[in-house]
């Protein structure tokens, strides 16, 4: 049920009293729907996220005044590169610590030396070999690729082709941890990601979000897109040169021989 509002009320949201009806805002419109409790508020990923945020909050409380002032200066200078809204020193600190922990790094009490990375220009979908495999290309203009990684998030398959993925449905493509981040390849590189948490069959619609993160844990703005999955059964992976093993996340990049570059995540991760 759609709810219309008039000036000066621009939107309403929240649960209606003790009922099982909630009002949510999507874009500039409000809708009423039945309240659906989280399926598993104690899932491994949710517990991990809460632990990461708790660690960041506790760490912020230990900073000296001088360190906080440095984070304030960093946030004022680079806030627009991380979010469309201005963020505080504490929020900048928390974001960086969250991504550092997700990358398997220790907390850092001093501001990063690198600015936030730019957002990718585009995400391109390539045909995959199975429903739990995804292949993407990331279009970007970064030259010093060794300083950055890219993280992927996906949504489950939508219940119908006309249903657009919602922002709250995105989850890290495997789980909250290093296995959802990959070395930043050139725009011609194809990310072959197997073992995704959501299986999406051919013709089904799903969402994907990509975010470039510096090796210091500073996130850039994400880019989102939604696609109809293409699965080509029996599709063979390109030959990989095992001597050409990659850097931070044990990826393998194919040698340049006139073919497109590709990367494959280690099955042990």
C-alpha positions as CSV (number, residue, x, y, z in Angstrom):
1,X,0.0,0.0,0.0
2,X,1.4,3.4,-1.0
3,X,1.1,6.3,1.4
4,X,0.9,9.9,0.0
5,X,2.3,12.8,2.1
6,X,1.8,16.5,1.7
7,X,3.9,19.5,2.7
8,X,5.4,20.0,5.3
9,X,5.5,16.2,5.9
10,X,7.9,14.8,3.3
11,X,8.0,11.2,4.5
12,X,7.1,8.9,7.4
13,X,8.7,5.6,8.4
14,X,8.7,3.1,11.3
15,X,6.4,0.6,12.9
16,X,2.8,1.5,13.5
17,X,2.2,1.2,17.2
18,X,2.2,-2.4,18.4
19,X,0.9,-3.7,15.1
20,X,2.7,-5.8,12.5
21,X,2.6,-3.0,10.0
22,X,5.7,-0.9,9.1
23,X,6.0,2.1,6.9
24,X,9.1,2.3,4.7
25,X,10.5,5.0,2.4
26,X,11.7,4.1,-1.1
27,X,12.9,7.1,-3.0
28,X,10.5,9.9,-2.5
29,X,7.5,7.6,-1.7
30,X,6.3,5.8,1.4
31,X,4.8,2.3,1.5
32,X,3.1,0.2,4.2
33,X,3.9,-3.5,4.5
34,X,3.8,-6.3,7.0
35,X,6.7,-6.4,9.4
36,X,9.1,-9.3,8.7
37,X,11.6,-10.0,11.4
38,X,15.2,-10.9,10.4
39,X,15.5,-14.5,9.4
40,X,18.7,-15.0,11.4
41,X,19.9,-12.0,13.4
42,X,22.7,-14.2,14.8
43,X,24.2,-15.3,11.4
44,X,27.9,-15.5,11.2
45,X,28.2,-12.4,9.0
46,X,26.0,-10.3,11.2
47,X,27.9,-11.3,14.3
48,X,31.2,-10.5,12.5
49,X,29.9,-7.0,11.4
50,X,28.8,-6.2,15.0
51,X,32.2,-7.3,16.3
52,X,34.0,-5.1,13.7
53,X,32.0,-2.1,14.6
54,X,32.3,-2.7,18.3
55,X,36.1,-3.0,17.9
56,X,36.2,0.3,16.0
57,X,34.1,2.1,18.7
58,X,36.4,0.9,21.5
59,X,39.5,1.9,19.5
60,X,38.1,5.4,19.0
61,X,37.8,5.8,22.7
62,X,41.5,5.2,23.2
63,X,42.7,7.9,20.7
64,X,44.5,10.9,21.9
65,X,43.2,14.4,21.2
66,X,46.0,14.8,18.6
67,X,45.0,11.6,16.8
68,X,41.3,12.7,16.8
69,X,42.2,16.0,15.3
70,X,44.2,14.3,12.5
71,X,41.1,12.1,11.7
72,X,39.0,15.3,11.7
73,X,41.3,16.8,9.2
74,X,41.3,13.7,7.0
75,X,37.4,13.5,7.2
76,X,37.0,17.2,6.2
77,X,39.4,16.8,3.3
78,X,38.2,13.5,1.9
79,X,34.6,13.0,3.1
80,X,33.1,13.7,-0.4
81,X,35.2,10.8,-1.9
82,X,33.7,8.3,0.6
83,X,30.1,9.3,0.8
84,X,27.5,11.6,-0.8
85,X,26.9,13.0,2.7
86,X,29.4,14.7,4.9
87,X,30.8,12.3,7.5
88,X,32.4,13.0,10.8
89,X,35.8,12.0,12.0
90,X,34.3,9.2,14.0
91,X,32.4,7.8,11.0
92,X,35.5,8.0,8.8
93,X,37.5,6.2,11.5
94,X,34.8,3.5,11.8
95,X,34.6,3.0,8.1
96,X,38.3,2.6,7.7
97,X,38.5,0.2,10.7
98,X,35.6,-1.9,9.4
99,X,37.3,-2.4,6.0
100,X,40.7,-3.0,7.6
101,X,39.2,-5.8,9.6
102,X,37.2,-7.2,6.6
103,X,40.6,-7.3,4.7
104,X,42.2,-9.2,7.6
105,X,44.3,-6.2,8.8
106,X,44.8,-4.9,12.3
107,X,43.2,-1.6,13.5
108,X,45.1,1.6,12.7
109,X,44.9,4.5,15.1
110,X,46.5,7.1,12.7
111,X,44.8,8.4,9.6
112,X,45.8,6.7,6.3
113,X,48.5,8.1,4.1
114,X,46.4,7.5,0.9
115,X,43.3,9.4,-0.1
116,X,40.1,7.3,-0.8
117,X,40.1,5.7,-4.2
118,X,37.8,6.9,-6.9
119,X,34.6,5.0,-7.7
120,X,34.6,2.5,-10.5
121,X,33.3,3.9,-13.8
122,X,31.2,0.8,-14.6
123,X,30.6,-2.9,-13.9
124,X,30.2,-5.2,-16.9
125,X,28.7,-8.7,-16.6
126,X,30.2,-11.6,-18.5
127,X,28.7,-15.1,-19.0
128,X,29.4,-17.5,-16.1
129,X,29.8,-21.3,-16.0
130,X,27.4,-22.0,-13.2
131,X,24.7,-20.3,-11.0
132,X,27.2,-19.9,-8.1
133,X,29.9,-18.4,-10.3
134,X,30.0,-14.8,-11.3
135,X,32.2,-13.0,-13.9
136,X,32.6,-9.3,-13.9
137,X,34.8,-6.6,-15.4
138,X,35.4,-3.3,-13.5
139,X,36.1,-0.2,-15.6
140,X,38.3,2.2,-13.8
141,X,41.1,4.7,-14.4
142,X,43.5,3.8,-11.7
143,X,47.1,3.4,-12.7
144,X,48.8,2.3,-9.5
145,X,46.6,-0.8,-9.1
146,X,48.9,-2.5,-6.5
147,X,47.6,0.1,-3.9
148,X,44.0,-1.0,-4.2
149,X,41.7,-4.0,-4.0
150,X,38.0,-4.3,-5.1
151,X,35.2,-5.8,-3.1
152,X,32.0,-7.3,-4.6
153,X,28.6,-7.5,-3.1
154,X,25.5,-9.2,-4.7
155,X,21.9,-9.8,-4.0
156,X,19.8,-13.0,-4.2
157,X,17.9,-13.6,-7.4
158,X,14.9,-11.4,-7.6
159,X,11.5,-13.1,-7.4
160,X,10.5,-11.7,-10.8
161,X,12.2,-9.9,-13.7
162,X,10.4,-6.7,-12.9
163,X,11.6,-6.5,-9.3
164,X,14.6,-4.2,-8.9
165,X,17.2,-5.1,-6.3
166,X,17.1,-2.9,-3.2
167,X,20.1,-1.5,-1.4
168,X,19.4,-3.4,1.9
169,X,19.6,-6.7,0.0
170,X,23.3,-6.5,-0.9
171,X,25.7,-8.9,0.9
172,X,29.5,-9.5,0.4
173,X,29.8,-11.9,-2.5
174,X,31.1,-14.7,-0.3
175,X,31.2,-13.6,3.3
176,X,32.4,-10.7,5.4
177,X,36.1,-11.2,5.1
178,X,39.1,-11.2,2.7
179,X,37.4,-13.8,0.4
180,X,35.1,-11.1,-0.9
181,X,38.0,-8.8,-2.0
182,X,40.2,-9.2,-5.0
183,X,43.3,-7.5,-6.4
184,X,42.4,-4.6,-8.7
185,X,42.9,-5.8,-12.3
186,X,43.1,-3.6,-15.4
187,X,39.7,-2.8,-17.0
188,X,40.2,-5.7,-19.5
189,X,40.6,-8.2,-16.5
190,X,37.7,-10.6,-15.9
191,X,37.0,-11.5,-12.2
192,X,36.0,-15.2,-12.0
193,X,34.4,-15.6,-8.6
194,X,33.3,-19.1,-7.6
195,X,31.4,-20.2,-4.5
196,X,29.2,-17.1,-4.2
197,X,26.8,-17.1,-1.3
198,X,23.8,-16.7,-3.6
199,X,23.2,-18.8,-6.6
200,X,21.6,-17.0,-9.5
201,X,20.4,-19.0,-12.5
202,X,20.4,-17.9,-16.1
203,X,17.8,-15.3,-16.9
204,X,17.3,-14.3,-13.2
205,X,17.8,-10.7,-12.2
206,X,20.2,-9.7,-9.4
207,X,22.2,-6.7,-8.2
208,X,25.9,-6.2,-7.9
209,X,27.9,-3.6,-6.1
210,X,31.6,-2.9,-6.4
211,X,33.8,-0.8,-4.3
212,X,37.5,0.0,-4.6
213,X,39.3,0.0,-1.3
214,X,42.9,1.1,-0.6
215,X,45.3,-1.4,0.9
216,X,45.1,0.8,4.0
217,X,41.4,0.1,4.3
218,X,40.0,3.4,2.9
219,X,36.8,2.7,0.9
220,X,35.8,4.7,-2.1
221,X,32.2,5.3,-3.3
222,X,30.6,2.1,-4.6
223,X,28.9,1.6,-7.9
224,X,25.7,-0.4,-8.3
225,X,24.1,-2.2,-11.2
226,X,21.6,-4.9,-11.8
227,X,21.7,-7.6,-14.5
228,X,20.0,-10.7,-15.8
229,X,22.4,-13.6,-15.2
230,X,23.9,-15.4,-18.2
231,X,25.0,-19.0,-17.5
232,X,26.7,-21.0,-20.3
233,X,26.8,-24.6,-19.1
234,X,29.9,-26.5,-20.0
235,X,31.9,-23.3,-20.4
236,X,35.6,-23.8,-19.8
237,X,37.8,-21.5,-17.9
238,X,40.8,-20.0,-19.7
239,X,44.2,-21.5,-19.0
240,X,45.8,-19.9,-16.0
241,X,49.6,-19.6,-15.5
242,X,50.2,-20.9,-12.0
243,X,53.7,-19.3,-11.9
244,X,52.0,-15.9,-12.4
245,X,50.5,-16.0,-8.9
246,X,49.0,-12.8,-7.6
247,X,49.5,-10.6,-4.6
248,X,47.3,-10.0,-1.6
249,X,44.5,-12.5,-2.2
250,X,46.2,-15.4,-4.1
251,X,44.6,-14.5,-7.4
252,X,46.0,-15.6,-10.7
253,X,46.2,-13.4,-13.7
254,X,46.5,-14.9,-17.2
255,X,49.6,-13.8,-19.2
256,X,49.0,-11.3,-22.0
257,X,48.9,-13.2,-25.2
258,X,46.3,-11.4,-27.2
259,X,43.5,-12.7,-25.0
260,X,41.6,-10.9,-22.3
261,X,43.1,-10.9,-18.8
262,X,41.3,-12.9,-16.2
263,X,41.6,-13.6,-12.5
264,X,40.4,-16.6,-10.5
265,X,40.1,-16.7,-6.8
266,X,41.8,-19.4,-4.8
267,X,39.5,-22.2,-3.9
268,X,41.1,-22.5,-0.5
269,X,39.9,-19.1,0.6
